[in-house]
């Protein structure tokens, strides 16, 4: 499939396809975890995949 990346959860191994065009940011936390931001709501709260 084009224009998607497959993300695998480190904790449980669940796999998710993420559309590249919807990614607005990628943040790595201090504990090594990663958050893929896919937008914000009207209150500027991020939504995405941890």
mmCIF file as Biopython writes it, N, C-alpha, C and O atoms, coordinates in Angstrom:
data_model
#
loop_
_atom_site.group_PDB
_atom_site.id
_atom_site.type_symbol
_atom_site.label_atom_id
_atom_site.label_alt_id
_atom_site.label_comp_id
_atom_site.label_asym_id
_atom_site.label_entity_id
_atom_site.label_seq_id
_atom_site.pdbx_PDB_ins_code
_atom_site.Cartn_x
_atom_site.Cartn_y
_atom_site.Cartn_z
_atom_site.occupancy
_atom_site.B_iso_or_equiv
_atom_site.auth_seq_id
_atom_site.auth_asym_id
_atom_site.pdbx_PDB_model_num
ATOM 1   N N  . UNK A ? 1  ? 0.829   -1.168 0.000  1.0 0.0 1  A 1 
ATOM 2   C CA . UNK A ? 1  ? 0.000   0.000  0.000  1.0 0.0 1  A 1 
ATOM 3   C C  . UNK A ? 1  ? 0.883   1.245  0.000  1.0 0.0 1  A 1 
ATOM 4   O O  . UNK A ? 1  ? 1.841   1.328  0.770  1.0 0.0 1  A 1 
ATOM 5   N N  . UNK A ? 2  ? 0.573   2.190  -0.841 1.0 0.0 2  A 1 
ATOM 6   C CA . UNK A ? 2  ? 1.368   3.414  -0.924 1.0 0.0 2  A 1 
ATOM 7   C C  . UNK A ? 2  ? 0.796   4.485  0.000  1.0 0.0 2  A 1 
ATOM 8   O O  . UNK A ? 2  ? -0.401  4.509  0.286  1.0 0.0 2  A 1 
ATOM 9   N N  . UNK A ? 3  ? 1.669   5.357  0.453  1.0 0.0 3  A 1 
ATOM 10  C CA . UNK A ? 3  ? 1.320   6.515  1.278  1.0 0.0 3  A 1 
ATOM 11  C C  . UNK A ? 3  ? 0.843   6.157  2.682  1.0 0.0 3  A 1 
ATOM 12  O O  . UNK A ? 3  ? 0.141   6.943  3.319  1.0 0.0 3  A 1 
ATOM 13  N N  . UNK A ? 4  ? 1.214   4.998  3.157  1.0 0.0 4  A 1 
ATOM 14  C CA . UNK A ? 4  ? 0.928   4.570  4.521  1.0 0.0 4  A 1 
ATOM 15  C C  . UNK A ? 4  ? 2.209   4.038  5.135  1.0 0.0 4  A 1 
ATOM 16  O O  . UNK A ? 4  ? 3.089   3.546  4.429  1.0 0.0 4  A 1 
ATOM 17  N N  . UNK A ? 5  ? 2.312   4.140  6.463  1.0 0.0 5  A 1 
ATOM 18  C CA . UNK A ? 5  ? 3.382   3.450  7.176  1.0 0.0 5  A 1 
ATOM 19  C C  . UNK A ? 5  ? 2.718   2.504  8.168  1.0 0.0 5  A 1 
ATOM 20  O O  . UNK A ? 5  ? 1.640   2.790  8.691  1.0 0.0 5  A 1 
ATOM 21  N N  . UNK A ? 6  ? 3.360   1.397  8.415  1.0 0.0 6  A 1 
ATOM 22  C CA . UNK A ? 6  ? 2.853   0.458  9.409  1.0 0.0 6  A 1 
ATOM 23  C C  . UNK A ? 6  ? 3.589   0.707  10.715 1.0 0.0 6  A 1 
ATOM 24  O O  . UNK A ? 6  ? 4.819   0.678  10.764 1.0 0.0 6  A 1 
ATOM 25  N N  . UNK A ? 7  ? 2.827   0.951  11.771 1.0 0.0 7  A 1 
ATOM 26  C CA . UNK A ? 7  ? 3.385   1.223  13.090 1.0 0.0 7  A 1 
ATOM 27  C C  . UNK A ? 7  ? 3.049   0.043  13.986 1.0 0.0 7  A 1 
ATOM 28  O O  . UNK A ? 7  ? 1.910   -0.424 14.006 1.0 0.0 7  A 1 
ATOM 29  N N  . UNK A ? 8  ? 4.036   -0.439 14.726 1.0 0.0 8  A 1 
ATOM 30  C CA . UNK A ? 8  ? 3.827   -1.564 15.639 1.0 0.0 8  A 1 
ATOM 31  C C  . UNK A ? 8  ? 4.000   -1.096 17.069 1.0 0.0 8  A 1 
ATOM 32  O O  . UNK A ? 8  ? 5.008   -0.479 17.414 1.0 0.0 8  A 1 
ATOM 33  N N  . UNK A ? 9  ? 3.008   -1.393 17.903 1.0 0.0 9  A 1 
ATOM 34  C CA . UNK A ? 9  ? 3.069   -1.042 19.320 1.0 0.0 9  A 1 
ATOM 35  C C  . UNK A ? 9  ? 4.141   -1.869 20.001 1.0 0.0 9  A 1 
ATOM 36  O O  . UNK A ? 9  ? 4.179   -3.092 19.865 1.0 0.0 9  A 1 
ATOM 37  N N  . UNK A ? 10 ? 5.009   -1.198 20.733 1.0 0.0 10 A 1 
ATOM 38  C CA . UNK A ? 10 ? 6.075   -1.889 21.461 1.0 0.0 10 A 1 
ATOM 39  C C  . UNK A ? 10 ? 5.504   -2.762 22.575 1.0 0.0 10 A 1 
ATOM 40  O O  . UNK A ? 10 ? 6.036   -3.835 22.862 1.0 0.0 10 A 1 
ATOM 41  N N  . UNK A ? 11 ? 4.413   -2.300 23.204 1.0 0.0 11 A 1 
ATOM 42  C CA . UNK A ? 11 ? 3.843   -3.011 24.352 1.0 0.0 11 A 1 
ATOM 43  C C  . UNK A ? 11 ? 3.164   -4.315 23.981 1.0 0.0 11 A 1 
ATOM 44  O O  . UNK A ? 11 ? 3.462   -5.358 24.564 1.0 0.0 11 A 1 
ATOM 45  N N  . UNK A ? 12 ? 2.244   -4.267 23.006 1.0 0.0 12 A 1 
ATOM 46  C CA . UNK A ? 12 ? 1.448   -5.468 22.719 1.0 0.0 12 A 1 
ATOM 47  C C  . UNK A ? 12 ? 1.591   -6.001 21.299 1.0 0.0 12 A 1 
ATOM 48  O O  . UNK A ? 12 ? 0.966   -7.007 20.962 1.0 0.0 12 A 1 
ATOM 49  N N  . UNK A ? 13 ? 2.390   -5.359 20.462 1.0 0.0 13 A 1 
ATOM 50  C CA . UNK A ? 13 ? 2.633   -5.845 19.111 1.0 0.0 13 A 1 
ATOM 51  C C  . UNK A ? 13 ? 1.517   -5.548 18.117 1.0 0.0 13 A 1 
ATOM 52  O O  . UNK A ? 13 ? 1.568   -6.024 16.983 1.0 0.0 13 A 1 
ATOM 53  N N  . UNK A ? 14 ? 0.502   -4.767 18.518 1.0 0.0 14 A 1 
ATOM 54  C CA . UNK A ? 14 ? -0.580  -4.428 17.617 1.0 0.0 14 A 1 
ATOM 55  C C  . UNK A ? 14 ? -0.046  -3.564 16.481 1.0 0.0 14 A 1 
ATOM 56  O O  . UNK A ? 14 ? 0.760   -2.660 16.704 1.0 0.0 14 A 1 
ATOM 57  N N  . UNK A ? 15 ? -0.500  -3.848 15.259 1.0 0.0 15 A 1 
ATOM 58  C CA . UNK A ? 15 ? -0.046  -3.109 14.086 1.0 0.0 15 A 1 
ATOM 59  C C  . UNK A ? 15 ? -1.162  -2.211 13.575 1.0 0.0 15 A 1 
ATOM 60  O O  . UNK A ? 15 ? -2.329  -2.600 13.540 1.0 0.0 15 A 1 
ATOM 61  N N  . UNK A ? 16 ? -0.773  -0.987 13.176 1.0 0.0 16 A 1 
ATOM 62  C CA . UNK A ? 16 ? -1.718  0.008  12.691 1.0 0.0 16 A 1 
ATOM 63  C C  . UNK A ? 16 ? -1.148  0.633  11.425 1.0 0.0 16 A 1 
ATOM 64  O O  . UNK A ? 16 ? 0.044   0.934  11.368 1.0 0.0 16 A 1 
ATOM 65  N N  . UNK A ? 17 ? -1.993  0.832  10.400 1.0 0.0 17 A 1 
ATOM 66  C CA . UNK A ? 17 ? -1.582  1.562  9.211  1.0 0.0 17 A 1 
ATOM 67  C C  . UNK A ? 17 ? -1.905  3.036  9.413  1.0 0.0 17 A 1 
ATOM 68  O O  . UNK A ? 17 ? -3.031  3.387  9.769  1.0 0.0 17 A 1 
ATOM 69  N N  . UNK A ? 18 ? -0.923  3.892  9.188  1.0 0.0 18 A 1 
ATOM 70  C CA . UNK A ? 18 ? -1.077  5.324  9.388  1.0 0.0 18 A 1 
ATOM 71  C C  . UNK A ? 18 ? -0.894  6.024  8.038  1.0 0.0 18 A 1 
ATOM 72  O O  . UNK A ? 18 ? 0.133   5.837  7.386  1.0 0.0 18 A 1 
ATOM 73  N N  . UNK A ? 19 ? -1.887  6.837  7.605  1.0 0.0 19 A 1 
ATOM 74  C CA . UNK A ? 19 ? -1.722  7.575  6.350  1.0 0.0 19 A 1 
ATOM 75  C C  . UNK A ? 19 ? -0.703  8.699  6.515  1.0 0.0 19 A 1 
ATOM 76  O O  . UNK A ? 19 ? -0.851  9.553  7.389  1.0 0.0 19 A 1 
ATOM 77  N N  . UNK A ? 20 ? 0.312   8.698  5.688  1.0 0.0 20 A 1 
ATOM 78  C CA . UNK A ? 20 ? 1.403   9.670  5.795  1.0 0.0 20 A 1 
ATOM 79  C C  . UNK A ? 20 ? 0.885   11.100 5.679  1.0 0.0 20 A 1 
ATOM 80  O O  . UNK A ? 20 ? 1.375   11.984 6.382  1.0 0.0 20 A 1 
ATOM 81  N N  . UNK A ? 21 ? -0.084  11.345 4.818  1.0 0.0 21 A 1 
ATOM 82  C CA . UNK A ? 21 ? -0.598  12.679 4.595  1.0 0.0 21 A 1 
ATOM 83  C C  . UNK A ? 21 ? -1.309  13.287 5.798  1.0 0.0 21 A 1 
ATOM 84  O O  . UNK A ? 21 ? -1.521  14.500 5.833  1.0 0.0 21 A 1 
ATOM 85  N N  . UNK A ? 22 ? -1.680  12.479 6.777  1.0 0.0 22 A 1 
ATOM 86  C CA . UNK A ? 22 ? -2.384  12.968 7.968  1.0 0.0 22 A 1 
ATOM 87  C C  . UNK A ? 22 ? -1.446  13.267 9.129  1.0 0.0 22 A 1 
ATOM 88  O O  . UNK A ? 22 ? -1.875  13.851 10.124 1.0 0.0 22 A 1 
ATOM 89  N N  . UNK A ? 23 ? -0.177  12.882 9.026  1.0 0.0 23 A 1 
ATOM 90  C CA . UNK A ? 23 ? 0.779   13.096 10.114 1.0 0.0 23 A 1 
ATOM 91  C C  . UNK A ? 23 ? 1.178   14.566 10.144 1.0 0.0 23 A 1 
ATOM 92  O O  . UNK A ? 23 ? 1.656   15.109 9.148  1.0 0.0 23 A 1 
ATOM 93  N N  . UNK A ? 24 ? 0.976   15.210 11.304 1.0 0.0 24 A 1 
ATOM 94  C CA . UNK A ? 24 ? 1.356   16.617 11.449 1.0 0.0 24 A 1 
ATOM 95  C C  . UNK A ? 24 ? 2.605   16.787 12.311 1.0 0.0 24 A 1 
ATOM 96  O O  . UNK A ? 24 ? 3.197   17.866 12.335 1.0 0.0 24 A 1 
ATOM 97  N N  . UNK A ? 25 ? 3.009   15.734 13.015 1.0 0.0 25 A 1 
ATOM 98  C CA . UNK A ? 25 ? 4.211   15.807 13.825 1.0 0.0 25 A 1 
ATOM 99  C C  . UNK A ? 25 ? 4.518   14.486 14.496 1.0 0.0 25 A 1 
ATOM 100 O O  . UNK A ? 25 ? 3.632   13.654 14.690 1.0 0.0 25 A 1 
ATOM 101 N N  . UNK A ? 26 ? 5.775   14.297 14.847 1.0 0.0 26 A 1 
ATOM 102 C CA . UNK A ? 26 ? 6.217   13.100 15.568 1.0 0.0 26 A 1 
ATOM 103 C C  . UNK A ? 26 ? 7.066   13.583 16.736 1.0 0.0 26 A 1 
ATOM 104 O O  . UNK A ? 26 ? 8.028   14.328 16.552 1.0 0.0 26 A 1 
ATOM 105 N N  . UNK A ? 27 ? 6.695   13.146 17.952 1.0 0.0 27 A 1 
ATOM 106 C CA . UNK A ? 27 ? 7.373   13.599 19.162 1.0 0.0 27 A 1 
ATOM 107 C C  . UNK A ? 27 ? 7.892   12.396 19.927 1.0 0.0 27 A 1 
ATOM 108 O O  . UNK A ? 27 ? 7.162   11.430 20.152 1.0 0.0 27 A 1 
ATOM 109 N N  . UNK A ? 28 ? 9.150   12.456 20.325 1.0 0.0 28 A 1 
ATOM 110 C CA . UNK A ? 28 ? 9.723   11.409 21.167 1.0 0.0 28 A 1 
ATOM 111 C C  . UNK A ? 28 ? 9.798   11.941 22.592 1.0 0.0 28 A 1 
ATOM 112 O O  . UNK A ? 28 ? 10.409  12.978 22.852 1.0 0.0 28 A 1 
ATOM 113 N N  . UNK A ? 29 ? 9.164   11.211 23.513 1.0 0.0 29 A 1 
ATOM 114 C CA . UNK A ? 29 ? 9.171   11.610 24.916 1.0 0.0 29 A 1 
ATOM 115 C C  . UNK A ? 29 ? 10.473  11.189 25.581 1.0 0.0 29 A 1 
ATOM 116 O O  . UNK A ? 29 ? 11.247  10.408 25.027 1.0 0.0 29 A 1 
ATOM 117 N N  . UNK A ? 30 ? 10.699  11.719 26.775 1.0 0.0 30 A 1 
ATOM 118 C CA . UNK A ? 30 ? 11.914  11.415 27.519 1.0 0.0 30 A 1 
ATOM 119 C C  . UNK A ? 30 ? 12.061  9.951  27.894 1.0 0.0 30 A 1 
ATOM 120 O O  . UNK A ? 30 ? 13.175  9.474  28.107 1.0 0.0 30 A 1 
ATOM 121 N N  . UNK A ? 31 ? 10.939  9.228  27.978 1.0 0.0 31 A 1 
ATOM 122 C CA . UNK A ? 31 ? 11.003  7.814  28.336 1.0 0.0 31 A 1 
ATOM 123 C C  . UNK A ? 31 ? 11.209  6.898  27.131 1.0 0.0 31 A 1 
ATOM 124 O O  . UNK A ? 31 ? 11.190  5.675  27.268 1.0 0.0 31 A 1 
ATOM 125 N N  . UNK A ? 32 ? 11.406  7.490  25.948 1.0 0.0 32 A 1 
ATOM 126 C CA . UNK A ? 32 ? 11.648  6.697  24.744 1.0 0.0 32 A 1 
ATOM 127 C C  . UNK A ? 32 ? 10.400  6.391  23.945 1.0 0.0 32 A 1 
ATOM 128 O O  . UNK A ? 32 ? 10.503  5.834  22.852 1.0 0.0 32 A 1 
ATOM 129 N N  . UNK A ? 33 ? 9.221   6.734  24.448 1.0 0.0 33 A 1 
ATOM 130 C CA . UNK A ? 33 ? 7.994   6.487  23.699 1.0 0.0 33 A 1 
ATOM 131 C C  . UNK A ? 33 ? 7.832   7.549  22.609 1.0 0.0 33 A 1 
ATOM 132 O O  . UNK A ? 33 ? 8.448   8.613  22.666 1.0 0.0 33 A 1 
ATOM 133 N N  . UNK A ? 34 ? 7.002   7.246  21.628 1.0 0.0 34 A 1 
ATOM 134 C CA . UNK A ? 34 ? 6.800   8.141  20.490 1.0 0.0 34 A 1 
ATOM 135 C C  . UNK A ? 34 ? 5.315   8.421  20.329 1.0 0.0 34 A 1 
ATOM 136 O O  . UNK A ? 34 ? 4.490   7.524  20.497 1.0 0.0 34 A 1 
ATOM 137 N N  . UNK A ? 35 ? 4.967   9.676  19.999 1.0 0.0 35 A 1 
ATOM 138 C CA . UNK A ? 35 ? 3.593   10.062 19.722 1.0 0.0 35 A 1 
ATOM 139 C C  . UNK A ? 35 ? 3.533   10.582 18.297 1.0 0.0 35 A 1 
ATOM 140 O O  . UNK A ? 35 ? 4.265   11.505 17.941 1.0 0.0 35 A 1 
ATOM 141 N N  . UNK A ? 36 ? 2.666   9.996  17.478 1.0 0.0 36 A 1 
ATOM 142 C CA . UNK A ? 36 ? 2.463   10.447 16.105 1.0 0.0 36 A 1 
ATOM 143 C C  . UNK A ? 36 ? 1.231   11.338 16.109 1.0 0.0 36 A 1 
ATOM 144 O O  . UNK A ? 36 ? 0.109   10.854 16.258 1.0 0.0 36 A 1 
ATOM 145 N N  . UNK A ? 37 ? 1.438   12.631 15.947 1.0 0.0 37 A 1 
ATOM 146 C CA . UNK A ? 37 ? 0.327   13.575 15.974 1.0 0.0 37 A 1 
ATOM 147 C C  . UNK A ? 37 ? -0.362  13.598 14.608 1.0 0.0 37 A 1 
ATOM 148 O O  . UNK A ? 37 ? 0.286   13.646 13.563 1.0 0.0 37 A 1 
ATOM 149 N N  . UNK A ? 38 ? -1.701  13.562 14.651 1.0 0.0 38 A 1 
ATOM 150 C CA . UNK A ? 38 ? -2.475  13.555 13.416 1.0 0.0 38 A 1 
ATOM 151 C C  . UNK A ? 38 ? -3.512  14.673 13.415 1.0 0.0 38 A 1 
ATOM 152 O O  . UNK A ? 38 ? -4.544  14.564 12.754 1.0 0.0 38 A 1 
ATOM 153 N N  . UNK A ? 39 ? -3.242  15.737 14.149 1.0 0.0 39 A 1 
ATOM 154 C CA . UNK A ? 39 ? -4.124  16.885 14.163 1.0 0.0 39 A 1 
ATOM 155 C C  . UNK A ? 39 ? -4.422  17.364 15.567 1.0 0.0 39 A 1 
ATOM 156 O O  . UNK A ? 39 ? -4.023  16.750 16.557 1.0 0.0 39 A 1 
ATOM 157 N N  . UNK A ? 40 ? -5.141  18.487 15.627 1.0 0.0 40 A 1 
ATOM 158 C CA . UNK A ? 40 ? -5.568  19.041 16.905 1.0 0.0 40 A 1 
ATOM 159 C C  . UNK A ? 40 ? -7.044  19.418 16.799 1.0 0.0 40 A 1 
ATOM 160 O O  . UNK A ? 40 ? -7.558  19.645 15.704 1.0 0.0 40 A 1 
ATOM 161 N N  . UNK A ? 41 ? -7.718  19.481 17.945 1.0 0.0 41 A 1 
ATOM 162 C CA . UNK A ? 41 ? -9.116  19.894 17.938 1.0 0.0 41 A 1 
ATOM 163 C C  . UNK A ? 41 ? -9.207  21.396 18.183 1.0 0.0 41 A 1 
ATOM 164 O O  . UNK A ? 41 ? -8.183  22.078 18.212 1.0 0.0 41 A 1 
ATOM 165 N N  . UNK A ? 42 ? -10.408 21.915 18.357 1.0 0.0 42 A 1 
ATOM 166 C CA . UNK A ? 42 ? -10.585 23.367 18.518 1.0 0.0 42 A 1 
ATOM 167 C C  . UNK A ? 42 ? -9.932  23.913 19.779 1.0 0.0 42 A 1 
ATOM 168 O O  . UNK A ? 42 ? -9.655  25.110 19.858 1.0 0.0 42 A 1 
ATOM 169 N N  . UNK A ? 43 ? -9.677  23.048 20.777 1.0 0.0 43 A 1 
ATOM 170 C CA . UNK A ? 43 ? -8.998  23.456 22.001 1.0 0.0 43 A 1 
ATOM 171 C C  . UNK A ? 43 ? -7.485  23.271 21.915 1.0 0.0 43 A 1 
ATOM 172 O O  . UNK A ? 43 ? -6.779  23.404 22.915 1.0 0.0 43 A 1 
ATOM 173 N N  . UNK A ? 44 ? -6.993  22.964 20.721 1.0 0.0 44 A 1 
ATOM 174 C CA . UNK A ? 44 ? -5.559  22.732 20.487 1.0 0.0 44 A 1 
ATOM 175 C C  . UNK A ? 44 ? -5.036  21.498 21.216 1.0 0.0 44 A 1 
ATOM 176 O O  . UNK A ? 44 ? -3.847  21.422 21.524 1.0 0.0 44 A 1 
ATOM 177 N N  . UNK A ? 45 ? -5.906  20.533 21.495 1.0 0.0 45 A 1 
ATOM 178 C CA . UNK A ? 45 ? -5.484  19.258 22.073 1.0 0.0 45 A 1 
ATOM 179 C C  . UNK A ? 45 ? -5.098  18.323 20.932 1.0 0.0 45 A 1 
ATOM 180 O O  . UNK A ? 45 ? -5.869  18.130 19.991 1.0 0.0 45 A 1 
ATOM 181 N N  . UNK A ? 46 ? -3.908  17.745 21.018 1.0 0.0 46 A 1 
ATOM 182 C CA . UNK A ? 46 ? -3.416  16.854 19.973 1.0 0.0 46 A 1 
ATOM 183 C C  . UNK A ? 46 ? -4.161  15.525 19.984 1.0 0.0 46 A 1 
ATOM 184 O O  . UNK A ? 46 ? -4.567  15.018 21.030 1.0 0.0 46 A 1 
ATOM 185 N N  . UNK A ? 47 ? -4.323  14.984 18.784 1.0 0.0 47 A 1 
ATOM 186 C CA . UNK A ? 47 ? -4.836  13.624 18.670 1.0 0.0 47 A 1 
ATOM 187 C C  . UNK A ? 47 ? -3.866  12.848 17.806 1.0 0.0 47 A 1 
ATOM 188 O O  . UNK A ? 47 ? -3.214  13.406 16.923 1.0 0.0 47 A 1 
ATOM 189 N N  . UNK A ? 48 ? -3.777  11.565 18.067 1.0 0.0 48 A 1 
ATOM 190 C CA . UNK A ? 48 ? -2.846  10.747 17.306 1.0 0.0 48 A 1 
ATOM 191 C C  . UNK A ? 48 ? -2.669  9.389  17.940 1.0 0.0 48 A 1 
ATOM 192 O O  . UNK A ? 48 ? -3.551  8.887  18.637 1.0 0.0 48 A 1 
ATOM 193 N N  . UNK A ? 49 ? -1.510  8.799  17.685 1.0 0.0 49 A 1 
ATOM 194 C CA . UNK A ? 49 ? -1.204  7.437  18.117 1.0 0.0 49 A 1 
ATOM 195 C C  . UNK A ? 49 ? 0.029   7.469  19.004 1.0 0.0 49 A 1 
ATOM 196 O O  . UNK A ? 49 ? 1.055   8.042  18.636 1.0 0.0 49 A 1 
ATOM 197 N N  . UNK A ? 50 ? -0.074  6.857  20.162 1.0 0.0 50 A 1 
ATOM 198 C CA . UNK A ? 50 ? 1.090   6.768  21.074 1.0 0.0 50 A 1 
ATOM 199 C C  . UNK A ? 50 ? 1.892   5.537  20.769 1.0 0.0 50 A 1 
ATOM 200 O O  . UNK A ? 50 ? 2.905   5.283  21.420 1.0 0.0 50 A 1 
#
